[in-house]
């Protein structure tokens, strides 16, 4: 029993890699943000035909702390239903009550937590971009040209920024 010569040969086997369907684009909705403070809202006088906001002395002759007559709007205020000292917080609460049948329900977030949320969004964007690059790389290496005669090297998939 002698030794037999074994001939070894290698031949590339073509494997068709089926490309998965890319996921649909993200469909995000825009939330409405309210920045609320306790600052008083300016309630200007109504403009006359000339575009001026005429004032007059208080009809009851009221005086301010310095003894001067208080000036009031001759034609009234632009928002007569707003009480004196009406703030952005008051306005926000009134709007929320209208939307929620008189209930005051809202969610609040601190400035620090808002900054954390913005940081997290940036991290998500970064991660998604990096994953997209990996997907594009593997698609480029596995997709053949339209004729099927050349490997994927050179076939490019573009990612929108």
C-alpha positions in Angstrom: 0.0 0.0 0.0 1.8 3.0 -1.1 1.0 6.6 -0.7 -1.5 8.2 -3.0 -1.2 11.6 -4.3 -4.1 13.9 -3.3 -4.9 16.8 -5.5 -6.4 19.8 -3.7 -8.1 22.5 -5.6 -10.2 25.4 -4.5 -12.9 27.1 -6.4 -14.8 30.1 -5.2 -18.5 29.5 -4.6 -20.8 32.3 -5.5 -23.3 33.0 -2.7 -26.2 35.3 -3.4 -26.7 37.5 -0.4 -30.3 38.7 -0.3 -30.4 42.3 0.9 -33.0 43.0 3.5 -35.4 45.9 2.8 -34.3 49.0 4.4 -36.6 50.2 7.3 -39.0 53.0 6.5 -37.9 56.5 7.4 -38.5 57.8 10.9 -41.7 59.8 11.2 -41.4 62.0 14.2 -44.0 64.5 15.2 -43.2 67.9 16.6 -44.3 68.5 20.2 -45.3 72.0 21.2 -42.9 73.5 23.8 -44.0 76.2 26.2 -41.5 78.3 28.0 -43.3 79.7 31.0 -42.2 82.4 33.4 -43.7 84.6 36.1 -42.9 87.7 34.1 -45.7 90.1 33.6 -47.2 90.3 30.1 -47.3 93.8 28.6 -50.9 94.7 27.8 -50.5 97.7 25.5 -53.2 100.3 24.8 -55.3 100.0 21.7 -53.9 102.0 18.8 -55.9 104.9 17.3 -56.3 105.5 13.5 -52.9 107.2 13.5 -51.2 104.2 15.0 -50.6 105.9 18.3 -51.6 104.6 21.7 -53.3 107.6 23.4 -53.4 107.9 27.2 -55.2 110.1 29.6 -55.2 110.9 33.3 -57.0 108.3 35.5 -60.7 109.2 35.6 -60.8 108.8 39.4 -57.7 111.0 39.7 -55.6 108.1 41.3 -52.0 109.0 42.1 -48.9 106.8 42.0 -46.3 106.5 44.9 -44.6 109.7 43.8 -47.9 111.7 43.8 -48.3 111.9 40.1 -51.6 111.2 38.4 -51.7 107.6 37.0 -52.1 107.5 33.2 -54.5 105.0 31.6 -55.3 104.0 28.1 -57.8 106.3 26.5 -59.2 103.6 24.1 -58.7 100.7 26.5 -56.3 97.8 26.6 -55.6 95.3 23.7 -56.6 92.5 26.1 -59.2 93.9 28.4 -60.0 90.6 30.0 -56.4 90.3 31.4 -56.3 91.5 35.0 -53.5 93.9 36.1 -50.2 92.0 36.7 -51.2 89.1 34.4 -48.2 86.9 33.8 -47.1 84.3 31.3 -47.7 81.7 33.9 -51.3 82.9 34.4 -51.8 82.8 30.6 -50.4 79.3 30.4 -52.6 78.0 33.2 -55.7 79.6 31.5 -54.8 78.0 28.2 -54.3 74.6 29.9 -57.7 74.9 31.7 -59.4 75.6 28.4 -57.8 72.6 26.7 -58.5 70.2 29.7 -62.1 71.2 30.6 -60.9 73.3 33.6 -58.3 70.8 34.9 -54.7 72.0 35.3 -52.6 69.1 33.9 -49.2 69.6 32.4 -45.7 68.1 32.5 -42.7 70.1 33.6 -39.0 69.6 33.2 -36.1 71.5 34.8 -33.5 73.3 32.8 -30.9 70.7 33.8 -33.2 67.8 32.7 -33.9 69.6 29.4 -30.2 69.8 28.8 -29.9 66.1 29.6 -32.6 65.3 27.1 -30.9 67.4 24.4 -27.6 65.5 25.2 -29.5 62.2 24.8 -30.9 63.2 21.5 -27.4 64.0 20.2 -26.3 60.6 21.4 -29.1 58.9 19.5 -28.3 60.9 16.4 -24.6 59.9 16.7 -25.5 56.2 17.2 -27.9 56.1 14.3 -25.3 57.7 12.0 -22.7 55.2 13.0 -25.1 52.2 12.5 -26.0 53.6 9.1 -22.4 53.7 8.1 -22.0 50.0 9.1 -25.1 49.1 7.1 -23.9 51.0 4.1 -20.5 49.4 4.3 -21.9 45.8 4.3 -24.4 46.7 1.5 -21.5 48.0 -0.5 -19.5 44.9 0.0 -22.3 42.4 -0.7 -24.2 44.1 -3.6 -23.1 43.3 -7.1 -23.3 45.7 -10.0 -26.5 45.8 -12.0 -25.1 43.4 -14.6 -23.9 41.0 -11.8 -20.5 40.7 -13.4 -18.5 42.6 -10.9 -18.3 42.4 -7.1 -19.7 45.2 -5.0 -16.4 47.1 -4.7 -17.3 50.4 -6.3 -21.0 50.1 -6.0 -22.1 52.8 -3.6 -25.1 53.4 -1.5 -25.4 57.0 -0.3 -26.7 58.0 3.1 -28.6 61.3 3.4 -27.3 63.5 6.2 
